[in-house]
Structures are given as structure tokens and as C-alpha cells.
């Protein structure tokens, strides 16, 4: 469960990706958009609610 005042780190989310677009280098596969800001910040700015699609990336095993 995510508390409203807790910042979501997109770098740890499996839906986050880096785009080739220099104006919008950060993307979210769950919501299907690219942005110049972190996707979680863009989601909060547009909806007023924290991102509900955050899913922790699987750790690579050595």
C-alpha cells in the first residue's frame, strides 16, 4: 500500500523506460505516455493521486 505523501521512485518500477525522444526522455508503459518529468510526478500533477500502477522490478540474480 502506498501512502499519499510517499514519493514513488519510477526508476524501481517495471513500467518505467527511457525513450529516444530528447524532449520526453522518460516513459511509462502502464499509462502509455512519455514525459520530461518522472512519470509518477506527471500522474500526480494530472490526477492529484499517487501512481497506482507501481510494480517493483525484479532483481537480477548473479
CHARMM-style PDB file with segment names, atoms N, HN, CA, C and O in Angstrom:
ATOM      1  N   UNK     1       0.835  -1.185   0.000  1.00  0.00      PROA
ATOM      2  CA  UNK     1       0.000   0.000   0.000  1.00  0.00      PROA
ATOM      3  C   UNK     1       0.878   1.246   0.000  1.00  0.00      PROA
ATOM      4  O   UNK     1       1.879   1.298   0.715  1.00  0.00      PROA
ATOM      5  N   UNK     2       0.519   2.235  -0.783  1.00  0.00      PROA
ATOM      6  HN  UNK     2      -0.295   2.193  -1.364  1.00  0.00      PROA
ATOM      7  CA  UNK     2       1.296   3.461  -0.899  1.00  0.00      PROA
ATOM      8  C   UNK     2       0.568   4.582  -0.166  1.00  0.00      PROA
ATOM      9  O   UNK     2      -0.618   4.820  -0.393  1.00  0.00      PROA
ATOM     10  N   UNK     3       1.288   5.262   0.709  1.00  0.00      PROA
ATOM     11  HN  UNK     3       2.252   5.069   0.893  1.00  0.00      PROA
ATOM     12  CA  UNK     3       0.730   6.393   1.437  1.00  0.00      PROA
ATOM     13  C   UNK     3       0.827   7.623   0.541  1.00  0.00      PROA
ATOM     14  O   UNK     3       1.805   7.777  -0.190  1.00  0.00      PROA
ATOM     15  N   UNK     4      -0.178   8.503   0.589  1.00  0.00      PROA
ATOM     16  HN  UNK     4      -0.973   8.378   1.183  1.00  0.00      PROA
ATOM     17  CA  UNK     4      -0.257   9.667  -0.305  1.00  0.00      PROA
ATOM     18  C   UNK     4       0.986  10.544  -0.294  1.00  0.00      PROA
ATOM     19  O   UNK     4       1.375  11.056  -1.343  1.00  0.00      PROA
ATOM     20  N   UNK     5       1.625  10.733   0.863  1.00  0.00      PROA
ATOM     21  HN  UNK     5       1.308  10.317   1.716  1.00  0.00      PROA
ATOM     22  CA  UNK     5       2.773  11.634   0.915  1.00  0.00      PROA
ATOM     23  C   UNK     5       4.093  10.925   0.616  1.00  0.00      PROA
ATOM     24  O   UNK     5       5.155  11.538   0.720  1.00  0.00      PROA
ATOM     25  N   UNK     6       4.045   9.671   0.255  1.00  0.00      PROA
ATOM     26  HN  UNK     6       3.182   9.172   0.170  1.00  0.00      PROA
ATOM     27  CA  UNK     6       5.248   8.906  -0.059  1.00  0.00      PROA
ATOM     28  C   UNK     6       5.572   9.062  -1.545  1.00  0.00      PROA
ATOM     29  O   UNK     6       4.717   8.827  -2.400  1.00  0.00      PROA
ATOM     30  N   UNK     7       6.800   9.455  -1.846  1.00  0.00      PROA
ATOM     31  HN  UNK     7       7.494   9.645  -1.152  1.00  0.00      PROA
ATOM     32  CA  UNK     7       7.203   9.630  -3.238  1.00  0.00      PROA
ATOM     33  C   UNK     7       7.464   8.271  -3.896  1.00  0.00      PROA
ATOM     34  O   UNK     7       8.098   7.398  -3.303  1.00  0.00      PROA
ATOM     35  N   UNK     8       6.978   8.107  -5.102  1.00  0.00      PROA
ATOM     36  HN  UNK     8       6.463   8.816  -5.584  1.00  0.00      PROA
ATOM     37  CA  UNK     8       7.158   6.866  -5.849  1.00  0.00      PROA
ATOM     38  C   UNK     8       8.391   7.012  -6.731  1.00  0.00      PROA
ATOM     39  O   UNK     8       8.518   7.986  -7.473  1.00  0.00      PROA
ATOM     40  N   UNK     9       9.291   6.049  -6.649  1.00  0.00      PROA
ATOM     41  HN  UNK     9       9.187   5.258  -6.046  1.00  0.00      PROA
ATOM     42  CA  UNK     9      10.524   6.074  -7.423  1.00  0.00      PROA
ATOM     43  C   UNK     9      10.327   5.262  -8.702  1.00  0.00      PROA
ATOM     44  O   UNK     9      10.369   4.032  -8.682  1.00  0.00      PROA
ATOM     45  N   UNK    10      10.115   5.961  -9.802  1.00  0.00      PROA
ATOM     46  HN  UNK    10      10.081   6.961  -9.818  1.00  0.00      PROA
ATOM     47  CA  UNK    10       9.873   5.297 -11.093  1.00  0.00      PROA
ATOM     48  C   UNK    10      11.056   4.437 -11.534  1.00  0.00      PROA
ATOM     49  O   UNK    10      10.869   3.464 -12.264  1.00  0.00      PROA
ATOM     50  N   UNK    11      12.256   4.777 -11.107  1.00  0.00      PROA
ATOM     51  HN  UNK    11      12.408   5.568 -10.514  1.00  0.00      PROA
ATOM     52  CA  UNK    11      13.430   4.005 -11.510  1.00  0.00      PROA
ATOM     53  C   UNK    11      13.363   2.564 -11.004  1.00  0.00      PROA
ATOM     54  O   UNK    11      14.035   1.686 -11.547  1.00  0.00      PROA
ATOM     55  N   UNK    12      12.571   2.317  -9.982  1.00  0.00      PROA
ATOM     56  HN  UNK    12      12.025   3.030  -9.541  1.00  0.00      PROA
ATOM     57  CA  UNK    12      12.424   0.977  -9.427  1.00  0.00      PROA
ATOM     58  C   UNK    12      11.168   0.264  -9.930  1.00  0.00      PROA
ATOM     59  O   UNK    12      10.861  -0.845  -9.492  1.00  0.00      PROA
ATOM     60  N   UNK    13      10.445   0.906 -10.850  1.00  0.00      PROA
ATOM     61  HN  UNK    13      10.694   1.807 -11.206  1.00  0.00      PROA
ATOM     62  CA  UNK    13       9.197   0.343 -11.373  1.00  0.00      PROA
ATOM     63  C   UNK    13       9.439  -0.397 -12.689  1.00  0.00      PROA
ATOM     64  O   UNK    13      10.223   0.054 -13.524  1.00  0.00      PROA
ATOM     65  N   UNK    14       8.768  -1.523 -12.867  1.00  0.00      PROA
ATOM     66  HN  UNK    14       8.131  -1.889 -12.189  1.00  0.00      PROA
ATOM     67  CA  UNK    14       8.966  -2.302 -14.095  1.00  0.00      PROA
ATOM     68  C   UNK    14       8.318  -1.652 -15.311  1.00  0.00      PROA
ATOM     69  O   UNK    14       8.612  -2.058 -16.435  1.00  0.00      PROA
ATOM     70  N   UNK    15       7.457  -0.669 -15.135  1.00  0.00      PROA
ATOM     71  HN  UNK    15       7.218  -0.339 -14.222  1.00  0.00      PROA
ATOM     72  CA  UNK    15       6.802   0.012 -16.249  1.00  0.00      PROA
ATOM     73  C   UNK    15       7.599   1.205 -16.771  1.00  0.00      PROA
ATOM     74  O   UNK    15       7.289   1.728 -17.842  1.00  0.00      PROA
ATOM     75  N   UNK    16       8.619   1.643 -16.034  1.00  0.00      PROA
ATOM     76  HN  UNK    16       8.871   1.218 -15.164  1.00  0.00      PROA
ATOM     77  CA  UNK    16       9.418   2.806 -16.416  1.00  0.00      PROA
ATOM     78  C   UNK    16      10.401   2.433 -17.527  1.00  0.00      PROA
ATOM     79  O   UNK    16      10.984   1.349 -17.517  1.00  0.00      PROA
ATOM     80  N   UNK    17      10.574   3.349 -18.485  1.00  0.00      PROA
ATOM     81  HN  UNK    17      10.100   4.229 -18.493  1.00  0.00      PROA
ATOM     82  CA  UNK    17      11.568   3.128 -19.535  1.00  0.00      PROA
ATOM     83  C   UNK    17      12.121   4.461 -20.027  1.00  0.00      PROA
ATOM     84  O   UNK    17      11.509   5.513 -19.843  1.00  0.00      PROA
ATOM     85  N   UNK    18      13.278   4.393 -20.650  1.00  0.00      PROA
ATOM     86  HN  UNK    18      13.775   3.538 -20.800  1.00  0.00      PROA
ATOM     87  CA  UNK    18      13.934   5.566 -21.237  1.00  0.00      PROA
ATOM     88  C   UNK    18      13.573   5.589 -22.720  1.00  0.00      PROA
ATOM     89  O   UNK    18      13.678   4.573 -23.407  1.00  0.00      PROA
ATOM     90  N   UNK    19      13.151   6.750 -23.206  1.00  0.00      PROA
ATOM     91  HN  UNK    19      13.066   7.575 -22.647  1.00  0.00      PROA
ATOM     92  CA  UNK    19      12.762   6.879 -24.611  1.00  0.00      PROA
ATOM     93  C   UNK    19      13.917   7.459 -25.423  1.00  0.00      PROA
ATOM     94  O   UNK    19      14.938   7.864 -24.868  1.00  0.00      PROA
ATOM     95  N   UNK    20      13.745   7.493 -26.723  1.00  0.00      PROA
ATOM     96  HN  UNK    20      12.915   7.164 -27.174  1.00  0.00      PROA
ATOM     97  CA  UNK    20      14.726   8.110 -27.611  1.00  0.00      PROA
ATOM     98  C   UNK    20      14.387   9.567 -27.874  1.00  0.00      PROA
ATOM     99  O   UNK    20      15.153  10.263 -28.541  1.00  0.00      PROA
ATOM    100  N   UNK    21      13.281  10.037 -27.377  1.00  0.00      PROA
ATOM    101  HN  UNK    21      12.658   9.472 -26.835  1.00  0.00      PROA
ATOM    102  CA  UNK    21      12.822  11.406 -27.597  1.00  0.00      PROA
ATOM    103  C   UNK    21      13.526  12.362 -26.626  1.00  0.00      PROA
ATOM    104  O   UNK    21      13.301  12.277 -25.419  1.00  0.00      PROA
ATOM    105  N   UNK    22      14.365  13.262 -27.123  1.00  0.00      PROA
ATOM    106  HN  UNK    22      14.547  13.332 -28.104  1.00  0.00      PROA
ATOM    107  CA  UNK    22      15.102  14.168 -26.222  1.00  0.00      PROA
ATOM    108  C   UNK    22      14.199  15.126 -25.446  1.00  0.00      PROA
ATOM    109  O   UNK    22      14.582  15.593 -24.373  1.00  0.00      PROA
ATOM    110  N   UNK    23      13.009  15.427 -25.970  1.00  0.00      PROA
ATOM    111  HN  UNK    23      12.698  15.048 -26.842  1.00  0.00      PROA
ATOM    112  CA  UNK    23      12.085  16.322 -25.263  1.00  0.00      PROA
ATOM    113  C   UNK    23      11.271  15.587 -24.198  1.00  0.00      PROA
ATOM    114  O   UNK    23      10.791  16.204 -23.247  1.00  0.00      PROA
ATOM    115  N   UNK    24      11.116  14.291 -24.353  1.00  0.00      PROA
ATOM    116  HN  UNK    24      11.506  13.789 -25.126  1.00  0.00      PROA
ATOM    117  CA  UNK    24      10.362  13.467 -23.398  1.00  0.00      PROA
ATOM    118  C   UNK    24      11.128  12.174 -23.147  1.00  0.00      PROA
ATOM    119  O   UNK    24      10.740  11.123 -23.658  1.00  0.00      PROA
ATOM    120  N   UNK    25      12.200  12.230 -22.375  1.00  0.00      PROA
ATOM    121  HN  UNK    25      12.515  13.084 -21.960  1.00  0.00      PROA
ATOM    122  CA  UNK    25      13.070  11.063 -22.222  1.00  0.00      PROA
ATOM    123  C   UNK    25      12.580   9.976 -21.263  1.00  0.00      PROA
ATOM    124  O   UNK    25      13.156   8.889 -21.220  1.00  0.00      PROA
ATOM    125  N   UNK    26      11.526  10.254 -20.496  1.00  0.00      PROA
ATOM    126  HN  UNK    26      11.057  11.137 -20.530  1.00  0.00      PROA
ATOM    127  CA  UNK    26      11.049   9.292 -19.506  1.00  0.00      PROA
ATOM    128  C   UNK    26       9.674   8.789 -19.912  1.00  0.00      PROA
ATOM    129  O   UNK    26       8.815   9.578 -20.306  1.00  0.00      PROA
ATOM    130  N   UNK    27       9.457   7.474 -19.819  1.00  0.00      PROA
ATOM    131  HN  UNK    27      10.155   6.833 -19.498  1.00  0.00      PROA
ATOM    132  CA  UNK    27       8.181   6.921 -20.239  1.00  0.00      PROA
ATOM    133  C   UNK    27       7.599   5.942 -19.244  1.00  0.00      PROA
ATOM    134  O   UNK    27       8.309   5.395 -18.400  1.00  0.00      PROA
ATOM    135  N   UNK    28       6.297   5.728 -19.350  1.00  0.00      PROA
ATOM    136  HN  UNK    28       5.721   6.173 -20.035  1.00  0.00      PROA
ATOM    137  CA  UNK    28       5.576   4.768 -18.519  1.00  0.00      PROA
ATOM    138  C   UNK    28       4.783   3.836 -19.433  1.00  0.00      PROA
ATOM    139  O   UNK    28       3.890   4.275 -20.157  1.00  0.00      PROA
ATOM    140  N   UNK    29       5.118   2.555 -19.393  1.00  0.00      PROA
ATOM    141  HN  UNK    29       5.844   2.199 -18.805  1.00  0.00      PROA
ATOM    142  CA  UNK    29       4.416   1.576 -20.221  1.00  0.00      PROA
ATOM    143  C   UNK    29       3.009   1.300 -19.696  1.00  0.00      PROA
ATOM    144  O   UNK    29       2.115   0.978 -20.479  1.00  0.00      PROA
ATOM    145  N   UNK    30       2.801   1.418 -18.397  1.00  0.00      PROA
ATOM    146  HN  UNK    30       3.527   1.680 -17.761  1.00  0.00      PROA
ATOM    147  CA  UNK    30       1.486   1.149 -17.806  1.00  0.00      PROA
ATOM    148  C   UNK    30       0.457   2.174 -18.270  1.00  0.00      PROA
ATOM    149  O   UNK    30      -0.673   1.812 -18.598  1.00  0.00      PROA
ATOM    150  N   UNK    31       0.840   3.447 -18.298  1.00  0.00      PROA
ATOM    151  HN  UNK    31       1.758   3.740 -18.031  1.00  0.00      PROA
ATOM    152  CA  UNK    31      -0.078   4.502 -18.715  1.00  0.00      PROA
ATOM    153  C   UNK    31       0.080   4.865 -20.188  1.00  0.00      PROA
ATOM    154  O   UNK    31      -0.791   5.522 -20.759  1.00  0.00      PROA
ATOM    155  N   UNK    32       1.182   4.444 -20.808  1.00  0.00      PROA
ATOM    156  HN  UNK    32       1.889   3.910 -20.344  1.00  0.00      PROA
ATOM    157  CA  UNK    32       1.380   4.677 -22.227  1.00  0.00      PROA
ATOM    158  C   UNK    32       1.690   6.115 -22.598  1.00  0.00      PROA
ATOM    159  O   UNK    32       1.143   6.632 -23.572  1.00  0.00      PROA
ATOM    160  N   UNK    33       2.565   6.776 -21.830  1.00  0.00      PROA
ATOM    161  HN  UNK    33       3.009   6.356 -21.039  1.00  0.00      PROA
ATOM    162  CA  UNK    33       2.940   8.148 -22.177  1.00  0.00      PROA
ATOM    163  C   UNK    33       4.419   8.386 -21.941  1.00  0.00      PROA
ATOM    164  O   UNK    33       5.087   7.628 -21.238  1.00  0.00      PROA
ATOM    165  N   UNK    34       4.919   9.468 -22.552  1.00  0.00      PROA
ATOM    166  HN  UNK    34       4.376  10.083 -23.123  1.00  0.00      PROA
ATOM    167  CA  UNK    34       6.298   9.932 -22.372  1.00  0.00      PROA
ATOM    168  C   UNK    34       6.229  11.324 -21.759  1.00  0.00      PROA
ATOM    169  O   UNK    34       5.254  12.050 -21.954  1.00  0.00      PROA
ATOM    170  N   UNK    35       7.275  11.694 -21.013  1.00  0.00      PROA
ATOM    171  HN  UNK    35       8.067  11.105 -20.855  1.00  0.00      PROA
ATOM    172  CA  UNK    35       7.264  12.974 -20.317  1.00  0.00      PROA
ATOM    173  C   UNK    35       8.687  13.455 -20.084  1.00  0.00      PROA
ATOM    174  O   UNK    35       9.635  12.670 -20.120  1.00  0.00      PROA
ATOM    175  N   UNK    36       8.827  14.752 -19.845  1.00  0.00      PROA
ATOM    176  HN  UNK    36       8.057  15.390 -19.816  1.00  0.00      PROA
ATOM    177  CA  UNK    36      10.137  15.277 -19.465  1.00  0.00      PROA
ATOM    178  C   UNK    36      10.342  15.120 -17.960  1.00  0.00      PROA
ATOM    179  O   UNK    36      11.479  15.124 -17.489  1.00  0.00      PROA
ATOM    180  N   UNK    37       9.256  14.982 -17.204  1.00  0.00      PROA
ATOM    181  HN  UNK    37       8.332  14.979 -17.587  1.00  0.00      PROA
ATOM    182  CA  UNK    37       9.318  14.754 -15.757  1.00  0.00      PROA
ATOM    183  C   UNK    37       9.180  13.260 -15.484  1.00  0.00      PROA
ATOM    184  O   UNK    37       8.820  12.488 -16.373  1.00  0.00      PROA
ATOM    185  N   UNK    38       9.468  12.863 -14.251  1.00  0.00      PROA
ATOM    186  HN  UNK    38       9.760  13.490 -13.529  1.00  0.00      PROA
ATOM    187  CA  UNK    38       9.251  11.473 -13.866  1.00  0.00      PROA
ATOM    188  C   UNK    38       7.769  11.160 -14.038  1.00  0.00      PROA
ATOM    189  O   UNK    38       6.929  11.986 -13.682  1.00  0.00      PROA
ATOM    190  N   UNK    39       7.427   9.995 -14.571  1.00  0.00      PROA
ATOM    191  HN  UNK    39       8.110   9.324 -14.860  1.00  0.00      PROA
ATOM    192  CA  UNK    39       6.023   9.665 -14.781  1.00  0.00      PROA
ATOM    193  C   UNK    39       5.161   9.756 -13.521  1.00  0.00      PROA
ATOM    194  O   UNK    39       4.008  10.182 -13.594  1.00  0.00      PROA
ATOM    195  N   UNK    40       5.698   9.365 -12.382  1.00  0.00      PROA
ATOM    196  HN  UNK    40       6.634   9.019 -12.322  1.00  0.00      PROA
ATOM    197  CA  UNK    40       4.892   9.433 -11.155  1.00  0.00      PROA
ATOM    198  C   UNK    40       4.528  10.872 -10.802  1.00  0.00      PROA
ATOM    199  O   UNK    40       3.457  11.123 -10.251  1.00  0.00      PROA
ATOM    200  N   UNK    41       5.413  11.817 -11.116  1.00  0.00      PROA
ATOM    201  HN  UNK    41       6.283  11.612 -11.564  1.00  0.00      PROA
ATOM    202  CA  UNK    41       5.131  13.231 -10.874  1.00  0.00      PROA
ATOM    203  C   UNK    41       4.071  13.728 -11.851  1.00  0.00      PROA
ATOM    204  O   UNK    41       3.185  14.494 -11.471  1.00  0.00      PROA
ATOM    205  N   UNK    42       4.158  13.297 -13.105  1.00  0.00      PROA
ATOM    206  HN  UNK    42       4.877  12.675 -13.414  1.00  0.00      PROA
ATOM    207  CA  UNK    42       3.162  13.688 -14.107  1.00  0.00      PROA
ATOM    208  C   UNK    42       1.783  13.120 -13.760  1.00  0.00      PROA
ATOM    209  O   UNK    42       0.772  13.798 -13.938  1.00  0.00      PROA
ATOM    210  N   UNK    43       1.741  11.886 -13.268  1.00  0.00      PROA
ATOM    211  HN  UNK    43       2.563  11.336 -13.123  1.00  0.00      PROA
ATOM    212  CA  UNK    43       0.470  11.276 -12.869  1.00  0.00      PROA
ATOM    213  C   UNK    43      -0.134  12.046 -11.699  1.00  0.00      PROA
ATOM    214  O   UNK    43      -1.327  12.350 -11.702  1.00  0.00      PROA
ATOM    215  N   UNK    44       0.690  12.362 -10.698  1.00  0.00      PROA
ATOM    216  HN  UNK    44       1.659  12.115 -10.696  1.00  0.00      PROA
ATOM    217  CA  UNK    44       0.192  13.099  -9.535  1.00  0.00      PROA
ATOM    218  C   UNK    44      -0.283  14.492  -9.926  1.00  0.00      PROA
ATOM    219  O   UNK    44      -1.299  14.967  -9.418  1.00  0.00      PROA
ATOM    220  N   UNK    45       0.447  15.152 -10.829  1.00  0.00      PROA
ATOM    221  HN  UNK    45       1.272  14.766 -11.242  1.00  0.00      PROA
ATOM    222  CA  UNK    45       0.069  16.507 -11.264  1.00  0.00      PROA
ATOM    223  C   UNK    45      -1.264  16.499 -12.015  1.00  0.00      PROA
ATOM    224  O   UNK    45      -2.052  17.436 -11.880  1.00  0.00      PROA
ATOM    225  N   UNK    46      -1.521  15.462 -12.796  1.00  0.00      PROA
ATOM    226  HN  UNK    46      -0.881  14.701 -12.905  1.00  0.00      PROA
ATOM    227  CA  UNK    46      -2.751  15.439 -13.587  1.00  0.00      PROA
ATOM    228  C   UNK    46      -3.957  14.879 -12.825  1.00  0.00      PROA
ATOM    229  O   UNK    46      -5.092  15.274 -13.091  1.00  0.00      PROA
ATOM    230  N   UNK    47      -3.720  13.967 -11.885  1.00  0.00      PROA
ATOM    231  HN  UNK    47      -2.798  13.647 -11.669  1.00  0.00      PROA
ATOM    232  CA  UNK    47      -4.848  13.331 -11.196  1.00  0.00      PROA
ATOM    233  C   UNK    47      -5.002  13.752  -9.735  1.00  0.00      PROA
ATOM    234  O   UNK    47      -6.081  13.637  -9.155  1.00  0.00      PROA
ATOM    235  N   UNK    48      -3.906  14.243  -9.150  1.00  0.00      PROA
ATOM    236  HN  UNK    48      -3.029  14.337  -9.621  1.00  0.00      PROA
ATOM    237  CA  UNK    48      -3.946  14.577  -7.730  1.00  0.00      PROA
ATOM    238  C   UNK    48      -3.794  13.368  -6.820  1.00  0.00      PROA
ATOM    239  O   UNK    48      -3.906  13.477  -5.599  1.00  0.00      PROA
ATOM    240  N   UNK    49      -3.535  12.202  -7.432  1.00  0.00      PROA
ATOM    241  HN  UNK    49      -3.444  12.113  -8.424  1.00  0.00      PROA
ATOM    242  CA  UNK    49      -3.371  10.967  -6.670  1.00  0.00      PROA
ATOM    243  C   UNK    49      -2.044  10.321  -7.047  1.00  0.00      PROA
ATOM    244  O   UNK    49      -1.575  10.493  -8.172  1.00  0.00      PROA
ATOM    245  N   UNK    50      -1.428   9.577  -6.122  1.00  0.00      PROA
ATOM    246  HN  UNK    50      -1.809   9.438  -5.208  1.00  0.00      PROA
ATOM    247  CA  UNK    50      -0.174   8.898  -6.472  1.00  0.00      PROA
ATOM    248  C   UNK    50      -0.421   7.782  -7.482  1.00  0.00      PROA
ATOM    249  O   UNK    50      -1.534   7.269  -7.597  1.00  0.00      PROA
ATOM    250  N   UNK    51       0.615   7.419  -8.202  1.00  0.00      PROA
ATOM    251  HN  UNK    51       1.520   7.835  -8.108  1.00  0.00      PROA
ATOM    252  CA  UNK    51       0.529   6.355  -9.206  1.00  0.00      PROA
ATOM    253  C   UNK    51       0.124   5.042  -8.544  1.00  0.00      PROA
ATOM    254  O   UNK    51       0.735   4.612  -7.566  1.00  0.00      PROA
ATOM    255  N   UNK    52      -0.900   4.421  -9.081  1.00  0.00      PROA
ATOM    256  HN  UNK    52      -1.396   4.770  -9.875  1.00  0.00      PROA
ATOM    257  CA  UNK    52      -1.387   3.154  -8.540  1.00  0.00      PROA
ATOM    258  C   UNK    52      -0.889   1.951  -9.351  1.00  0.00      PROA
ATOM    259  O   UNK    52      -1.225   0.810  -9.035  1.00  0.00      PROA
ATOM    260  N   UNK    53      -0.091   2.203 -10.391  1.00  0.00      PROA
ATOM    261  HN  UNK    53       0.183   3.130 -10.647  1.00  0.00      PROA
ATOM    262  CA  UNK    53       0.411   1.124 -11.241  1.00  0.00      PROA
ATOM    263  C   UNK    53       1.851   0.741 -10.926  1.00  0.00      PROA
ATOM    264  O   UNK    53       2.447  -0.037 -11.670  1.00  0.00      PROA
ATOM    265  N   UNK    54       2.429   1.262  -9.847  1.00  0.00      PROA
ATOM    266  HN  UNK    54       1.945   1.894  -9.243  1.00  0.00      PROA
ATOM    267  CA  UNK    54       3.808   0.944  -9.496  1.00  0.00      PROA
ATOM    268  C   UNK    54       3.939  -0.547  -9.197  1.00  0.00      PROA
ATOM    269  O   UNK    54       3.180  -1.107  -8.407  1.00  0.00      PROA
ATOM    270  N   UNK    55       4.928  -1.182  -9.852  1.00  0.00      PROA
ATOM    271  HN  UNK    55       5.544  -0.726 -10.494  1.00  0.00      PROA
ATOM    272  CA  UNK    55       5.275  -2.564  -9.580  1.00  0.00      PROA
ATOM    273  C   UNK    55       6.789  -2.661  -9.505  1.00  0.00      PROA
ATOM    274  O   UNK    55       7.488  -2.273 -10.441  1.00  0.00      PROA
ATOM    275  N   UNK    56       7.290  -3.173  -8.405  1.00  0.00      PROA
ATOM    276  HN  UNK    56       6.722  -3.488  -7.645  1.00  0.00      PROA
ATOM    277  CA  UNK    56       8.723  -3.301  -8.162  1.00  0.00      PROA
ATOM    278  C   UNK    56       9.376  -4.161  -9.242  1.00  0.00      PROA
ATOM    279  O   UNK    56       8.855  -5.219  -9.597  1.00  0.00      PROA
ATOM    280  N   UNK    57      10.523  -3.703  -9.767  1.00  0.00      PROA
ATOM    281  HN  UNK    57      10.946  -2.843  -9.479  1.00  0.00      PROA
ATOM    282  CA  UNK    57      11.293  -4.504 -10.741  1.00  0.00      PROA
ATOM    283  C   UNK    57      11.859  -5.738 -10.051  1.00  0.00      PROA
ATOM    284  O   UNK    57      12.147  -5.722  -8.854  1.00  0.00      PROA
ATOM    285  N   UNK    58      12.009  -6.778 -10.807  1.00  0.00      PROA
ATOM    286  HN  UNK    58      11.776  -6.790 -11.779  1.00  0.00      PROA
ATOM    287  CA  UNK    58      12.663  -7.985 -10.286  1.00  0.00      PROA
ATOM    288  C   UNK    58      14.161  -7.732 -10.259  1.00  0.00      PROA
ATOM    289  O   UNK    58      14.715  -7.154 -11.194  1.00  0.00      PROA
ATOM    290  N   UNK    59      14.806  -8.156  -9.205  1.00  0.00      PROA
ATOM    291  HN  UNK    59      14.356  -8.625  -8.445  1.00  0.00      PROA
ATOM    292  CA  UNK    59      16.245  -8.007  -9.062  1.00  0.00      PROA
ATOM    293  C   UNK    59      16.962  -9.077  -9.883  1.00  0.00      PROA
ATOM    294  O   UNK    59      16.577 -10.246  -9.856  1.00  0.00      PROA
ATOM    295  N   UNK    60      17.993  -8.680 -10.602  1.00  0.00      PROA
ATOM    296  HN  UNK    60      18.305  -7.730 -10.624  1.00  0.00      PROA
ATOM    297  CA  UNK    60      18.792  -9.629 -11.372  1.00  0.00      PROA
ATOM    298  C   UNK    60      19.638 -10.458 -10.402  1.00  0.00      PROA
ATOM    299  O   UNK    60      20.237  -9.922  -9.470  1.00  0.00      PROA
ATOM    300  N   UNK    61      19.677 -11.753 -10.632  1.00  0.00      PROA
ATOM    301  HN  UNK    61      19.190 -12.189 -11.388  1.00  0.00      PROA
ATOM    302  CA  UNK    61      20.461 -12.610  -9.759  1.00  0.00      PROA
ATOM    303  C   UNK    61      21.765 -12.973 -10.427  1.00  0.00      PROA
ATOM    304  O   UNK    61      21.815 -13.232 -11.629  1.00  0.00      PROA
ATOM    305  N   UNK    62      22.823 -12.988  -9.632  1.00  0.00      PROA
ATOM    306  HN  UNK    62      22.782 -12.777  -8.656  1.00  0.00      PROA
ATOM    307  CA  UNK    62      24.158 -13.275 -10.153  1.00  0.00      PROA
ATOM    308  C   UNK    62      24.422 -14.736 -10.260  1.00  0.00      PROA
ATOM    309  OT1 UNK    62      25.505 -15.138 -10.682  1.00  0.00      PROA
TER     310      UNK     62
END
